[in-house]
Amino acid sequence: MSVPASPVQAFPDYRVTSLIVACAIFMEQMDATVLATALPTMARDFHVTAPSMSIAITSYLLMLAVLIPASGAMADRFGVKRVFSASIGVFVAGSILCAWTSSLPFMVAARLLQGAGGAMMAPIGRLILLRMVDRRNLVSAMSWSLVPAFLGPLIGPPLGGFIVTYLDWRWIFYLNVPIGLLGFVLVRRLIPEIPNESAPARFDFLGFALCGIALGCLLFGFETIGQNTALLSAIALFTVGSLAGAGYLWHARQHPAPLVDLSLLKIDSFRLSVISGSLMRVTQGAQPFLLPLMFQIGFGLSAMRSGQLILATSLGALLMRTATPRLLRLVGFRRGMVVNGVLSSLGYAVCAFFRPDWPFGLMFALLVCCGAFMSFQFGAYNTVAYEAVPSSRMSAASSLYTTLQQLMLSVGVCSGALILKLSMGFEHHAEPRIMDFSIAFLLVSLISLSSTRWHVAFAPNAGHELSGHRAKTAP
């Protein structure tokens, strides 16, 4: 008697699936890096200071942090394929509005809509891979999905410099239209419907409201301090955000199926990945904000030349991405994250010592190393986090992990802007100088360096089934 084929066997090859998912991530990552290169030019058009443009980045990241918690519940209720393709459409619509903007407030509103689409792309893309790919192929699938995703940051900086120099910065957002349409078609044609393993729980509206208020108020409070606006407003935002956060913690303990399932933090590998990855992402979030400003304002480089330098980090990430599975198999997750975590932090600390008279090639080579170290680190986090998560809880785990990931990237941008503002205020000058950027890079690098404590806490054999590494056991 023949056995019916498993639904998983009908899925396309995991490499094809990974590349389709990466198409959406490519668009999102390219948009972010092109925008970072254009911030000084946009600041002049909007008649604001360059550090004030940080809100154009944080407003997008804010919407990600607010809506990502609902991504898993949305996917379970309406279908992974449907929500993923709809998110691409919303992102493209927001991009078109960004291109039409004529002021910073309008830009913030358009970026919020763009973020509403982007909020679903990364977590649901990861969820597609987690549900469709065998565990033995998961490290490879994650690497395949992030290779095109790293092409976005690779192409973005020089493309942004070219657009700002020879065209209009609005073309930055028009570029998303053809890429988004291609991604939408590929998802609808090639990604199959992925059945849920259990019936979706009722949507946690109270949890969504409390979580959104908490994240929104805390991030905007941080941004308010960074913009040197009313201190009382920042205190009020922090107070409301803290109260809403405390309310959500109480609510999550009482609710049978909370929007953000904090009980997942009881899983060691997931909890340690969340904590150490969050600290590391503060530095990663500050980097694309600080580097373009330092090169263009501090060093006086053109947008084109600045974009060529920033390209180096993406090139390093792309080169490391293909080697990550082999390195993890060789050294294992724990040892790799401990050693490489220190190298990642020290790499960005070196940026504090960059000066205009440094050789272009030397700065480019150092930034390639920075990108390679960070690429390995996040590749390890993104895989080992799900090692012990049951398949029935993958949606909740993906939502929680991606929410905290985007939250800490936002904190990184806000931290970079805040440190610049404080340093400028201490020295009483209107525009950031080289020393201000040096201080910012050193401080944010110390934050990521503190993650070493959590890397050491991983079990020696953490993720061995995923990487193929076999740790030596004591006799």
C-alpha positions as CSV (number, residue, x, y, z in Angstrom):
1,M,0.0,0.0,0.0
2,S,1.5,3.3,-1.1
3,V,2.0,6.2,1.4
4,P,0.6,9.6,0.4
5,A,3.2,12.2,-0.4
6,S,3.9,14.8,2.3
7,P,2.7,18.3,1.4
8,V,6.3,19.5,1.9
9,Q,7.4,17.4,-1.1
10,A,5.3,19.7,-3.3
11,F,7.3,22.7,-2.3
12,P,9.9,24.1,-4.7
13,D,13.6,23.6,-4.0
14,Y,14.7,25.5,-0.9
15,R,17.2,27.6,-3.0
16,V,14.4,28.8,-5.2
17,T,12.2,29.6,-2.2
18,S,15.1,31.4,-0.5
19,L,15.8,33.6,-3.5
20,I,12.1,34.5,-3.9
21,V,12.0,35.6,-0.3
22,A,15.2,37.5,-0.8
23,C,13.7,39.5,-3.6
24,A,11.5,41.3,-1.1
25,I,14.3,41.7,1.4
26,F,16.6,43.0,-1.4
27,M,14.1,45.8,-2.1
28,E,13.9,46.8,1.5
29,Q,17.6,46.7,2.2
30,M,18.5,48.6,-1.0
31,D,15.9,51.3,-0.1
32,A,17.5,51.8,3.4
33,T,21.1,52.1,2.1
34,V,20.3,54.4,-0.8
35,L,18.3,56.6,1.5
36,A,21.2,56.8,4.0
37,T,23.5,58.1,1.3
38,A,21.0,60.8,0.3
39,L,20.2,62.1,3.8
40,P,22.5,65.2,3.6
41,T,21.0,66.3,0.3
42,M,17.4,65.7,1.5
43,A,18.2,67.7,4.6
44,R,19.1,70.7,2.5
45,D,15.9,70.4,0.4
46,F,13.8,70.2,3.5
47,H,15.7,73.0,5.2
48,V,16.6,71.0,8.3
49,T,19.9,69.9,9.8
50,A,21.4,66.6,8.7
51,P,21.1,64.9,12.1
52,S,17.4,65.8,12.1
53,M,16.9,63.5,9.2
54,S,17.3,60.5,11.5
55,I,13.6,60.6,11.9
56,A,13.2,59.6,8.3
57,I,14.9,56.3,9.3
58,T,13.4,55.9,12.8
59,S,9.8,56.5,11.6
60,Y,10.1,53.6,9.3
61,L,11.8,51.4,11.9
62,L,9.1,52.5,14.4
63,M,6.3,51.2,12.2
64,L,8.3,47.9,11.8
65,A,8.5,47.6,15.6
66,V,4.8,48.3,16.1
67,L,3.4,46.0,13.4
68,I,5.9,43.1,13.4
69,P,4.4,41.6,16.6
70,A,1.2,41.1,14.6
71,S,2.9,39.5,11.6
72,G,2.7,35.9,12.9
73,A,-1.0,36.2,13.9
74,M,-1.8,37.8,10.5
75,A,0.0,35.0,8.6
76,D,-1.8,32.3,10.6
77,R,-5.2,33.9,10.1
78,F,-5.0,35.1,6.4
79,G,-2.3,32.8,5.0
80,V,1.4,33.3,4.7
81,K,1.4,33.7,0.9
82,R,-1.5,36.3,0.9
83,V,0.0,38.5,3.7
84,F,3.5,38.3,2.2
85,S,2.4,39.4,-1.3
86,A,0.2,42.2,0.2
87,S,3.1,43.5,2.2
88,I,5.1,44.0,-0.9
89,G,2.2,46.0,-2.5
90,V,1.9,48.3,0.6
91,F,5.7,48.9,0.6
92,V,5.6,49.9,-3.1
93,A,2.7,52.3,-2.5
94,G,4.6,53.9,0.4
95,S,7.7,54.2,-1.8
96,I,5.7,56.2,-4.4
97,L,4.4,58.6,-1.7
98,C,8.0,59.1,-0.4
99,A,9.0,60.1,-3.9
100,W,6.2,62.7,-4.0
101,T,7.0,64.3,-0.6
102,S,7.9,68.0,-0.3
103,S,8.6,68.3,3.4
104,L,10.0,66.3,6.3
105,P,6.6,65.8,8.0
106,F,5.2,64.4,4.7
107,M,8.3,62.2,4.4
108,V,7.7,60.8,7.9
109,A,4.1,60.0,7.1
110,A,5.0,58.2,3.8
111,R,7.8,56.3,5.6
112,L,5.3,55.1,8.1
113,L,3.1,53.6,5.3
114,Q,6.2,52.1,3.8
115,G,7.1,50.6,7.1
116,A,3.6,49.1,7.4
117,G,4.5,47.0,4.3
118,G,8.0,46.3,5.4
119,A,6.9,45.1,8.8
120,M,5.5,41.9,7.3
121,M,8.2,41.2,4.7
122,A,11.1,40.1,6.9
123,P,9.3,38.0,9.6
124,I,7.0,36.3,7.1
125,G,9.8,35.7,4.7
126,R,11.7,34.0,7.5
127,L,8.5,32.1,8.5
128,I,8.2,30.8,4.9
129,L,11.7,29.3,5.2
130,L,11.2,27.9,8.7
131,R,8.0,26.1,7.6
132,M,9.1,24.9,4.2
133,V,12.8,24.0,4.6
134,D,14.1,20.8,6.3
135,R,16.2,21.5,9.4
136,R,19.3,20.0,7.8
137,N,19.1,22.6,5.0
138,L,18.1,25.6,7.2
139,V,21.6,27.2,7.5
140,S,22.1,26.9,3.8
141,A,18.6,28.3,3.1
142,M,19.1,31.3,5.4
143,S,22.4,32.0,3.6
144,W,20.8,31.7,0.1
145,S,18.0,34.1,1.2
146,L,20.5,36.7,2.4
147,V,22.8,36.7,-0.5
148,P,20.5,38.7,-2.8
149,A,19.4,40.6,0.3
150,F,23.0,41.8,0.8
151,L,23.1,42.8,-2.9
152,G,20.7,45.6,-1.9
153,P,23.2,47.2,0.5
154,L,26.0,46.4,-2.0
155,I,24.3,48.3,-4.8
156,G,22.5,50.9,-2.7
157,P,25.4,53.2,-1.6
158,P,27.0,53.8,-5.0
159,L,23.6,54.0,-6.6
160,G,22.4,56.5,-4.0
161,G,25.5,58.6,-4.7
162,F,24.9,58.5,-8.4
163,I,21.3,59.5,-8.1
164,V,22.0,62.3,-5.7
165,T,24.9,63.6,-7.9
166,Y,23.3,63.3,-11.4
167,L,19.6,62.9,-10.9
168,D,17.0,63.7,-8.2
169,W,16.9,61.9,-4.8
170,R,13.2,61.0,-5.5
171,W,14.3,58.3,-7.9
172,I,15.6,56.4,-4.9
173,F,12.0,55.5,-4.1
174,Y,10.8,55.0,-7.7
175,L,13.4,52.2,-8.0
176,N,11.3,50.1,-5.6
177,V,8.4,50.0,-8.1
178,P,9.7,47.5,-10.7
179,I,11.5,45.4,-8.0
180,G,8.3,45.2,-5.9
181,L,6.2,44.2,-8.9
182,L,8.7,41.4,-9.8
183,G,8.6,40.2,-6.2
184,F,4.8,40.2,-6.1
185,V,4.6,38.2,-9.3
186,L,7.1,35.6,-8.1
187,V,5.4,35.1,-4.8
188,R,2.0,34.7,-6.4
189,R,3.3,32.2,-9.0
190,L,5.9,30.2,-7.3
191,I,5.3,30.2,-3.5
192,P,2.7,27.5,-2.6
193,E,0.0,27.9,0.1
194,I,1.5,26.8,3.4
195,P,-1.1,25.1,5.6
196,N,-1.2,25.9,9.4
197,E,-0.5,23.1,11.7
198,S,-3.2,24.3,14.1
199,A,-6.2,26.6,14.0
200,P,-5.3,30.2,14.5
201,A,-6.0,31.7,17.9
202,R,-8.2,34.8,18.3
203,F,-6.3,38.0,17.6
204,D,-5.1,39.6,20.7
205,F,-6.4,43.2,20.2
206,L,-5.6,44.4,23.7
207,G,-2.1,43.0,23.5
208,F,-1.6,44.6,20.1
209,A,-2.7,48.0,21.5
210,L,-0.5,47.8,24.6
211,C,2.5,46.6,22.7
212,G,2.1,49.2,19.9
213,I,1.8,52.1,22.5
214,A,4.8,50.8,24.5
215,L,7.1,50.5,21.5
216,G,5.9,53.7,19.8
217,C,6.2,55.9,22.8
218,L,9.6,54.5,23.9
219,L,11.1,55.0,20.4
220,F,9.6,58.4,19.8
221,G,10.7,59.4,23.3
222,F,14.3,58.4,22.4
223,E,14.0,60.2,19.1
224,T,12.6,63.4,20.8
225,I,15.7,63.5,23.0
226,G,17.9,63.0,19.9
227,Q,16.2,66.0,18.2
228,N,16.8,68.3,21.3
229,T,13.1,69.1,21.5
230,A,11.1,69.5,24.7
231,L,12.5,67.3,27.5
232,L,9.0,67.1,29.2
233,S,7.6,65.6,26.0
234,A,10.3,62.9,26.1
235,I,9.6,62.2,29.7
236,A,5.9,61.9,29.1
237,L,6.5,59.5,26.2
238,F,8.8,57.4,28.3
239,T,6.3,57.3,31.1
240,V,3.4,56.3,28.9
241,G,5.5,53.7,27.0
242,S,6.8,52.2,30.3
243,L,3.3,51.9,31.7
244,A,2.0,50.3,28.5
245,G,4.9,47.9,28.5
246,A,4.2,46.9,32.1
247,G,0.5,46.5,31.2
248,Y,1.4,44.2,28.4
249,L,3.6,42.1,30.6
250,W,0.7,41.6,33.0
251,H,-1.7,41.0,30.1
252,A,0.7,38.4,28.5
253,R,0.7,36.3,31.7
254,Q,-3.1,36.2,31.7
255,H,-3.9,35.6,28.1
256,P,-3.9,32.1,26.7
257,A,-2.4,33.2,23.3
258,P,-0.7,36.6,23.7
259,L,0.3,38.6,20.6
260,V,4.0,38.4,21.6
261,D,4.7,35.2,23.4
262,L,7.3,36.1,26.0
263,S,7.4,32.5,27.3
264,L,9.6,31.7,24.3
265,L,12.4,33.4,26.2
266,K,12.5,30.3,28.5
267,I,14.2,28.5,25.6
268,D,17.9,29.0,26.2
269,S,19.1,29.3,22.6
270,F,16.3,31.6,21.7
271,R,16.7,33.8,24.7
272,L,20.5,34.1,24.4
273,S,20.2,34.9,20.6
274,V,17.6,37.6,21.4
275,I,19.7,39.3,24.1
276,S,23.1,39.1,22.4
277,G,21.7,39.9,19.0
278,S,19.8,42.9,20.4
279,L,23.0,44.4,21.8
280,M,24.9,43.8,18.6
281,R,22.1,45.4,16.5
282,V,22.5,48.7,18.3
283,T,25.9,49.1,16.7
284,Q,24.6,47.7,13.4
285,G,21.7,50.2,13.4
286,A,23.9,53.2,14.1
287,Q,26.4,52.4,11.4
288,P,24.3,53.2,8.2
289,F,23.3,56.5,9.9
290,L,26.7,57.6,11.1
291,L,28.9,56.6,8.2
292,P,27.3,58.6,5.4
293,L,27.2,61.7,7.6
294,M,30.8,61.4,8.7
295,F,32.1,60.9,5.1
296,Q,30.0,63.8,3.6
297,I,29.9,66.3,6.5
298,G,32.9,65.4,8.5
299,F,35.3,64.5,5.6
300,G,33.7,66.7,2.9
301,L,33.4,63.8,0.4
302,S,30.9,63.8,-2.3
303,A,27.8,61.6,-2.1
304,M,29.2,59.4,-4.9
305,R,32.5,58.9,-3.1
306,S,30.8,58.3,0.2
307,G,28.6,55.7,-1.4
308,Q,31.6,53.9,-2.7
309,L,33.1,53.6,0.8
310,I,29.8,52.4,2.4
311,L,29.5,49.8,-0.3
312,A,32.5,48.1,1.4
313,T,30.4,46.8,4.3
314,S,27.9,45.2,2.0
315,L,30.6,43.6,-0.1
316,G,32.2,42.1,3.1
317,A,28.8,40.8,4.2
318,L,28.2,39.2,0.8
319,L,31.6,37.5,0.7
320,M,31.1,36.2,4.3
321,R,27.5,35.0,3.6
322,T,28.6,32.2,1.3
323,A,31.3,31.1,3.8
324,T,29.1,31.2,6.9
325,P,27.7,27.6,6.7
326,R,31.2,26.1,6.3
327,L,32.7,28.2,9.1
328,L,29.9,27.3,11.5
329,R,30.4,23.6,10.7
330,L,34.1,24.1,11.5
331,V,34.0,26.1,14.7
332,G,30.4,25.7,15.9
333,F,27.9,28.4,16.9
334,R,29.2,29.2,20.4
335,R,32.9,29.6,19.6
336,G,32.1,31.4,16.4
337,M,29.9,34.0,18.1
338,V,32.3,34.6,21.0
339,V,35.3,35.3,18.9
340,N,33.6,37.0,16.0
341,G,31.4,39.1,18.3
342,V,34.5,40.7,19.7
343,L,35.9,41.2,16.2
344,S,32.6,42.8,15.0
345,S,32.6,45.3,17.8
346,L,36.3,46.2,17.4
347,G,35.8,46.5,13.7
348,Y,33.3,49.4,14.0
349,A,35.3,50.9,16.9
350,V,38.1,51.4,14.3
351,C,35.8,53.7,12.3
352,A,36.2,56.2,15.2
353,F,39.8,56.7,14.0
354,F,39.1,57.3,10.3
355,R,40.4,60.7,9.1
356,P,40.1,62.5,5.8
357,D,43.8,61.9,5.0
358,W,43.5,58.1,5.4
359,P,44.0,56.2,2.1
360,F,40.7,55.4,0.5
361,G,41.8,51.7,0.0
362,L,42.6,51.2,3.6
363,M,39.2,52.5,4.8
364,F,37.5,50.4,2.2
365,A,39.4,47.3,3.3
366,L,38.6,47.9,7.0
367,L,34.9,48.4,6.2
368,V,34.9,45.1,4.2
369,C,36.1,43.4,7.3
370,C,33.4,45.1,9.4
371,G,30.7,43.9,7.0
372,A,32.1,40.4,7.0
373,F,32.2,40.1,10.8
374,M,28.6,41.4,11.2
375,S,27.3,39.1,8.4
376,F,28.7,36.0,10.2
377,Q,27.3,37.1,13.5
378,F,23.8,37.8,12.3
379,G,23.8,34.6,10.2
380,A,24.5,32.7,13.4
381,Y,21.9,34.5,15.4
382,N,19.2,34.0,12.8
383,T,19.7,30.3,12.7
384,V,20.5,29.1,16.2
385,A,17.7,31.1,17.7
386,Y,15.2,28.6,16.3
387,E,17.1,25.4,17.2
388,A,14.8,24.3,20.0
389,V,11.6,26.1,19.0
390,P,8.7,23.7,18.3
391,S,7.3,24.0,14.8
392,S,3.9,24.9,16.2
393,R,5.4,28.0,17.8
394,M,7.5,29.2,14.8
395,S,5.1,32.0,13.9
396,A,5.2,33.4,17.4
397,A,9.0,33.0,17.6
398,S,9.5,34.8,14.3
399,S,7.3,37.7,15.3
400,L,9.0,38.2,18.7
401,Y,12.5,37.8,17.3
402,T,12.0,40.2,14.4
403,T,10.2,42.7,16.6
404,L,13.2,43.0,19.0
405,Q,15.5,43.0,16.0
406,Q,13.9,46.0,14.4
407,L,13.5,47.7,17.8
408,M,17.2,47.5,18.5
409,L,18.0,48.8,15.0
410,S,15.8,51.8,15.8
411,V,17.6,52.2,19.1
412,G,20.9,52.2,17.2
413,V,19.8,55.0,14.9
414,C,18.5,57.0,17.8
415,S,21.6,56.4,19.8
416,G,23.9,57.6,17.0
417,A,21.8,60.8,16.6
418,L,21.6,61.4,20.3
419,I,25.4,61.0,20.9
420,L,26.0,63.4,18.0
421,K,23.6,65.9,19.4
422,L,25.1,65.7,22.9
423,S,28.7,66.0,21.6
424,M,27.7,69.0,19.4
425,G,26.0,70.7,22.3
426,F,29.0,70.2,24.6
427,E,31.3,71.8,22.0
428,H,28.7,74.4,21.0
429,H,28.8,73.9,17.2
430,A,25.8,73.6,14.8
431,E,27.2,70.8,12.5
432,P,28.8,67.6,13.6
433,R,32.6,67.4,13.4
434,I,35.0,64.5,13.1
435,M,35.5,64.1,16.8
436,D,31.7,63.9,17.4
437,F,31.5,60.9,15.0
438,S,34.5,59.3,16.7
439,I,32.8,59.5,20.1
440,A,29.6,58.1,18.6
441,F,31.4,55.1,17.0
442,L,33.3,54.3,20.2
443,L,30.2,54.4,22.4
444,V,27.9,52.3,20.2
445,S,30.8,49.8,19.8
446,L,31.0,49.3,23.6
447,I,27.3,48.4,23.6
448,S,27.8,45.5,21.1
449,L,31.0,44.4,22.9
450,S,28.9,43.8,26.0
451,S,27.1,40.9,24.2
452,T,30.2,38.7,24.8
453,R,28.8,37.8,28.2
454,W,25.8,36.2,26.5
455,H,27.7,34.5,23.8
456,V,29.7,32.6,26.4
457,A,26.5,31.4,28.0
458,F,25.6,29.3,25.0
459,A,26.0,25.6,25.4
460,P,29.2,24.2,23.7
461,N,27.0,22.0,21.4
462,A,24.4,24.7,20.7
463,G,23.1,24.4,17.1
464,H,25.2,21.3,16.3
465,E,22.3,19.7,14.4
466,L,22.0,22.8,12.3
467,S,25.7,23.4,11.6
468,G,27.0,19.9,11.5
469,H,29.7,20.8,14.0
470,R,30.4,18.3,16.7
471,A,31.7,19.9,19.9
472,K,34.2,17.9,22.0
473,T,32.7,16.6,25.2
474,A,34.5,16.2,28.5
475,P,35.5,12.6,29.4
